[in-house]
Amino acid sequence: MENNNIFDVAIIGGGIVGAATLYKLQKRNPGLNIVLIEKEDKLSAHQTGHNSGVIHSGLYYAPGSLKAKNCVKGRHELVAFCEEHGVDYDVCGKVVVATKQSDLPFMDKIFNNGIANNTEGIKKITGEEIKEYEPFVEGIAGIWVPCTGIVDFVGATIKMAEVAIGINPQSKVQLGEKVIAINRKKDYQEVVTENRVFKAKKTIFCAGLQADRMAKTDGVKLKERVVGFRGDYYELTEQAMHKVKNLIYPVPDPAFPFLGVHFTRMTNGDTECGPNAVFTFKREGYSKTAFNLKDSWDALTYKGTWKLFFSNMKFGINEYRRAFSKKLFLKTLQGLIPSLTMDDLKPGRSGVRALLLKQDGDTRDDFKIESTEDSIHVLNAPSPAATASLAIGEQIAEMAEEKFGLKK
């Protein structure tokens, strides 16, 4: 079936960045007819719907980077949006905990990042003061971060799309439409899905775990590849819920591209512990045995994957061991809360993070957004992209207006 309407813009990808882009572009240009195309039967089915639900503060990102600027700006916008539209959230604060002397230099570094990034209210605290916030945590020093929070990112995504469509009912959200080709015509592009053809003058790709493939489909020459890393969570059982008040993070190891296993109180009342970080053999696979031949081939025939493996071999082996051992996972968690026991944990969910790897194995830490004559590609948007989504959406909207001459 073919859709003969020509949309002004087609947005491919229905995670929170795609929905935020729809919302921002529509709000700035109420007359634009926009279609958001998502291959699953619901929005936020992958990274957005499987992340830890944290509103990040801006501690971890280099001052001046897109991550730092968009995280802080986006955090304020996200909280205001949730407040206005009734999305569940709570700015509850978190503690970042140093458990050993070797943590202290990097704790100082991220504290200074926070100051430079205008992360309001942060302060260094002693091991004794940690217990005022989290009585069961053992540490030698820490950082109190009052502006960190928790949020229902799935609810926020759905609401952003709803509000955008409310601005212009001619715009559409199309679910269950997997994009398989982009055909360029004289005055528009055909966005071909497995079921139909959408016509749009311009396209914006917010494809997350499929960002590199969508770029290739659109004719963009990209040297890097997306490689997926699964993160597994445990949940605290009811008997242990009192041991975590809000959010507890370790000081991250600067040698590795992840923040480490942490505790997160969720908006639904559960408390999650995790995630670990292991290479996944399926980009959209959420079980320990999930496998996809194409995903595995693409990752394991890419030299950047092996460069990352070899430079982080000890870390990777430990993460894999922990993925299959509740006892080892518990041991890591006990580094922060020594009183936890095996009975305090039950299996939780999993998520997959998309990392755009350079050929030398660098995880390309900053956000990466590039444009062609008639398309924009969000090529790398790892954490804190969900927190920063409205700021990223604003950046994309401004880019689209400038590059495409959009204004309605």
C-alpha positions in Angstrom: 0.0 0.0 0.0 1.4 3.4 -0.9 0.8 6.6 0.9 0.4 9.5 -1.6 0.7 12.3 0.9 4.1 14.0 0.9 5.2 14.8 4.4 7.6 17.7 5.0 9.8 15.5 7.2 10.0 11.8 8.0 11.6 10.8 11.3 12.8 7.2 11.4 13.0 5.8 14.9 10.6 5.9 17.8 12.8 6.0 20.8 12.9 9.1 23.1 15.3 11.0 20.8 13.0 10.4 17.8 10.0 11.5 19.8 11.8 14.5 21.2 12.8 15.5 17.7 9.2 15.2 16.6 8.0 17.3 19.5 10.6 20.0 19.2 10.3 20.3 15.4 6.5 20.4 15.5 6.4 22.9 18.4 8.8 25.2 16.5 7.0 24.7 13.2 3.3 23.9 13.8 2.5 23.9 10.1 5.0 21.1 9.2 3.4 17.8 8.4 5.7 15.2 10.0 5.6 11.4 10.1 7.4 9.4 12.8 8.1 5.9 11.6 8.9 3.1 14.1 9.4 -0.6 13.2 8.0 -2.0 16.5 4.4 -2.0 17.5 5.1 0.6 20.3 7.3 3.5 20.9 10.5 3.2 23.1 10.8 -0.5 22.5 14.5 -0.8 22.7 17.2 1.4 24.4 14.7 3.9 25.8 12.5 1.2 27.3 15.3 -0.8 28.7 17.5 1.8 30.4 17.8 2.5 34.1 15.4 5.4 34.2 17.9 7.9 35.6 17.8 11.7 35.0 21.6 12.3 34.8 23.1 15.4 36.3 26.2 16.1 34.1 29.0 14.8 36.3 30.7 12.4 33.9 31.0 14.5 30.7 33.9 16.6 29.5 33.1 20.3 29.9 32.2 21.8 26.6 31.2 18.5 25.0 27.8 17.9 23.4 27.1 15.4 26.2 27.8 17.9 28.9 25.8 20.8 27.3 22.8 18.8 26.3 22.7 16.7 29.5 22.3 19.8 31.7 20.0 21.7 29.4 18.0 18.6 28.6 17.7 17.6 32.3 16.0 20.9 33.1 13.7 20.7 30.1 12.8 17.0 30.9 11.8 17.8 34.4 9.7 20.8 33.3 8.1 18.6 30.6 7.2 15.8 33.0 5.8 18.3 35.5 3.7 20.0 32.8 2.3 16.8 31.3 2.0 14.5 34.3 4.8 12.0 33.6 6.1 10.2 36.6 9.5 11.6 37.9 11.3 12.3 41.1 14.4 14.5 41.6 15.5 12.5 44.5 19.3 12.9 44.4 22.1 10.3 44.4 25.4 9.6 46.1 28.6 8.8 44.2 30.7 6.6 46.5 34.5 6.2 46.7 35.2 2.8 48.3 39.0 2.9 48.2 41.9 5.5 48.0 42.5 4.9 44.3 39.0 6.2 43.6 39.7 9.7 45.1 41.5 11.3 42.1 38.8 10.4 39.7 36.1 11.4 42.2 37.8 14.8 42.3 37.8 14.9 38.5 34.1 14.2 38.1 33.3 16.7 40.9 35.2 19.4 39.0 33.4 18.4 35.8 30.1 18.9 37.6 31.2 22.4 38.8 32.2 23.3 35.2 29.0 21.8 33.8 26.8 23.8 36.2 25.5 20.7 38.0 23.8 22.6 40.8 24.0 21.7 44.4 26.8 19.1 44.3 29.0 18.8 47.3 31.8 16.4 48.5 30.8 14.4 51.6 32.8 12.2 54.0 32.2 8.5 54.6 30.2 9.3 57.7 28.1 11.8 55.8 27.3 9.2 53.1 25.3 7.4 55.8 23.0 10.4 56.3 21.8 9.8 52.7 22.2 6.0 52.4 22.6 4.3 55.8 23.7 0.9 54.5 26.4 2.2 52.2 30.1 1.9 53.2 32.6 4.3 51.6 35.5 6.6 52.4 34.2 9.7 50.6 31.6 10.7 48.1 29.6 13.3 46.2 26.1 14.2 47.0 24.2 15.1 43.7 20.8 16.5 44.6 19.7 17.2 41.0 19.9 13.6 39.8 16.5 11.9 39.5 14.4 9.1 38.2 11.8 9.2 35.5 9.4 7.1 33.4 11.2 7.4 30.1 8.6 5.3 28.2 5.8 7.6 29.5 7.8 10.6 28.5 8.4 9.3 25.0 4.7 8.5 24.5 3.7 11.9 25.8 6.1 13.8 23.6 4.6 12.1 20.5 1.1 12.8 21.8 1.7 16.5 22.4 3.3 16.9 18.9 0.4 15.2 17.1 -1.9 17.5 19.2 -0.2 20.5 17.7 -0.8 19.3 14.1 -3.2 16.4 13.6 -1.9 16.1 10.0 1.3 14.7 11.4 1.4 11.0 12.1 3.0 8.3 14.2 3.3 5.1 12.2 4.1 1.9 14.2 5.0 -1.5 12.9 6.8 -0.1 9.8 10.3 -1.3 9.3 12.3 0.9 6.9 14.1 -1.2 4.3 15.1 1.4 1.7 15.4 5.1 0.9 14.8 6.1 -2.8 15.5 9.7 -3.8 13.2 11.3 -6.3 13.4 14.8 -7.8 11.4 16.7 -5.1 11.1 14.1 -2.3 12.4 10.8 -0.9 10.5 7.5 -0.8 10.9 5.9 2.7 10.1 2.3 1.9 9.0 0.0 4.6 8.0 -3.7 4.5 4.4 -2.6 4.2 4.2 0.7 2.3 6.0 3.7 0.9 6.0 7.0 2.7 7.0 10.2 0.8 8.9 12.9 2.5 10.8 16.0 1.4 13.4 15.5 4.2 14.4 12.7 6.5 15.8 12.5 10.1 17.2 9.3 11.4 17.1 8.5 15.1 17.7 4.8 14.7 19.7 4.0 17.9 20.9 0.4 17.6 20.4 0.5 13.9 21.9 3.9 13.3 24.9 2.7 11.2 22.7 0.5 9.0 20.2 3.2 8.4 23.0 5.6 7.4 24.2 3.0 4.9 20.7 2.5 3.6 20.6 6.3 3.1 23.9 6.2 1.2 26.1 7.8 4.0 29.6 6.5 4.0 30.4 5.6 7.5 33.7 4.0 8.7 32.5 3.3 12.2 30.0 0.6 13.2 27.5 0.3 16.0 28.4 -2.5 18.5 25.9 -3.5 21.1 26.6 -4.2 24.8 24.0 -5.9 26.9 23.4 -4.8 30.5 21.7 -7.2 33.0 20.0 -6.1 36.1 18.9 -7.7 39.4 16.2 -6.3 41.6 16.1 -6.0 45.3 13.6 -8.3 47.0 11.0 -6.8 49.3 13.1 -7.7 52.4 16.0 -5.6 51.1 14.2 -2.6 49.7 15.0 -0.5 52.9 18.7 -0.8 52.1 18.5 1.7 49.2 16.8 5.1 49.6 17.4 6.6 46.2 20.4 6.3 43.8 23.9 4.9 44.7 26.7 5.0 42.1 30.4 3.9 42.4 33.1 6.3 41.3 33.5 5.0 37.7 36.7 3.4 36.5 38.2 5.9 34.0 39.8 3.0 32.0 36.4 1.6 31.0 33.5 3.1 28.9 30.7 2.3 31.4 29.7 3.8 34.8 29.8 0.6 36.8 27.1 -1.3 38.7 24.8 0.9 40.7 21.5 1.0 42.6 18.5 2.8 41.2 15.1 3.3 42.8 12.6 3.2 39.9 9.4 5.3 39.5 7.3 2.2 40.0 8.8 1.6 43.4 11.2 -1.2 42.4 15.0 -1.0 43.1 17.3 -2.2 40.4 21.0 -3.2 40.8 23.2 -3.1 37.7 23.8 -3.1 34.9 26.9 -5.1 33.9 28.2 -4.7 30.4 28.9 -7.6 28.0 29.2 -7.8 24.3 25.9 -9.0 22.8 25.5 -11.3 19.8 22.2 -9.7 19.0 21.7 -5.9 18.9 18.1 -6.2 20.1 18.5 -9.3 22.2 17.6 -9.1 25.9 18.5 -12.6 27.1 21.9 -14.0 27.9 21.7 -16.5 25.0 20.2 -14.1 22.3 21.9 -14.6 19.0 21.6 -13.0 15.5 24.0 -14.1 12.7 24.1 -10.7 10.9 24.6 -8.7 14.1 27.4 -11.1 15.2 29.1 -11.1 11.8 29.0 -7.3 11.6 30.5 -6.9 15.0 33.1 -9.6 14.9 34.4 -8.8 11.4 35.0 -5.2 12.5 38.5 -4.4 13.7 37.3 -1.8 16.1 35.4 -4.5 18.1 38.7 -6.5 18.5 40.6 -3.4 19.4 38.1 -2.7 22.2 38.2 -6.4 23.3 42.0 -6.5 23.6 42.3 -3.1 25.4 39.7 -4.1 27.9 40.2 -7.9 28.1 40.3 -8.3 31.9 37.3 -6.0 32.3 35.4 -8.0 29.6 36.2 -11.4 31.1 35.1 -10.2 34.6 31.8 -8.8 33.1 31.0 -12.1 31.4 31.7 -14.1 34.5 29.4 -11.8 36.5 26.7 -12.1 33.8 26.4 -15.8 34.5 27.1 -15.8 38.3 24.7 -14.2 40.8 27.4 -14.8 43.4 29.9 -12.6 41.6 27.3 -10.0 40.8 26.5 -9.9 44.5 30.1 -9.5 45.4 30.4 -6.4 43.2 27.2 -4.9 44.8 28.6 -5.7 48.3 31.4 -3.3 47.5 28.9 -0.5 48.1 26.4 -2.3 50.5 28.3 -5.1 52.4 25.2 -6.3 54.1 23.5 -7.5 50.9 22.9 -11.3 50.7 21.9 -13.7 47.9 18.3 -13.7 49.2 18.2 -9.9 48.7 18.5 -10.2 44.9 16.1 -11.6 42.3 16.7 -11.6 38.5 15.6 -8.4 36.7 15.5 -7.2 33.1 18.2 -6.5 30.5 19.0 -3.7 28.1 21.3 -3.2 25.1 23.4 0.0 24.6 24.5 1.1 21.2 28.1 2.3 20.9 29.5 3.7 17.7 33.0 2.3 17.8 35.9 3.9 16.0 38.2 1.6 14.0 40.8 1.9 16.8 38.3 0.6 19.4 37.5 4.1 20.8 33.9 4.2 22.0 33.6 7.7 20.5 32.3 9.2 23.7 30.5 12.3 22.5 27.2 12.5 20.7 27.6 12.4 16.9 25.0 14.0 14.5 25.7 14.5 10.8 23.7 15.8 7.9 23.5 15.4 4.1 21.7 17.6 1.6 18.3 16.2 2.6 18.8 14.1 5.7 20.1 14.2 9.3 21.6 11.2 11.1 21.9 10.8 14.8 24.8 8.3 14.6 25.8 8.1 18.3 23.6 8.9 21.2 24.6 6.7 24.2 23.9 7.7 27.8 22.9 10.4 28.7 20.9 10.7 25.5 17.6 10.0 27.2 18.1 12.7 29.8 19.4 15.0 27.1 16.6 14.1 24.6 14.8 17.4 24.5 18.0 19.3 24.1 19.1 16.9 21.3 15.7 17.3 19.7 16.1 21.1 19.8 19.6 20.8 18.3 18.2 18.6 15.5 15.3 20.9 14.9 17.6 23.9 14.6 19.8 22.0 12.2 16.8 20.9 10.1 15.6 24.5 9.8 19.0 25.7 8.8 20.0 22.9 6.4 16.6 22.3 4.9 15.1 25.8 5.0 12.2 24.5 7.1 9.8 27.1 8.6 6.0 26.7 8.7 
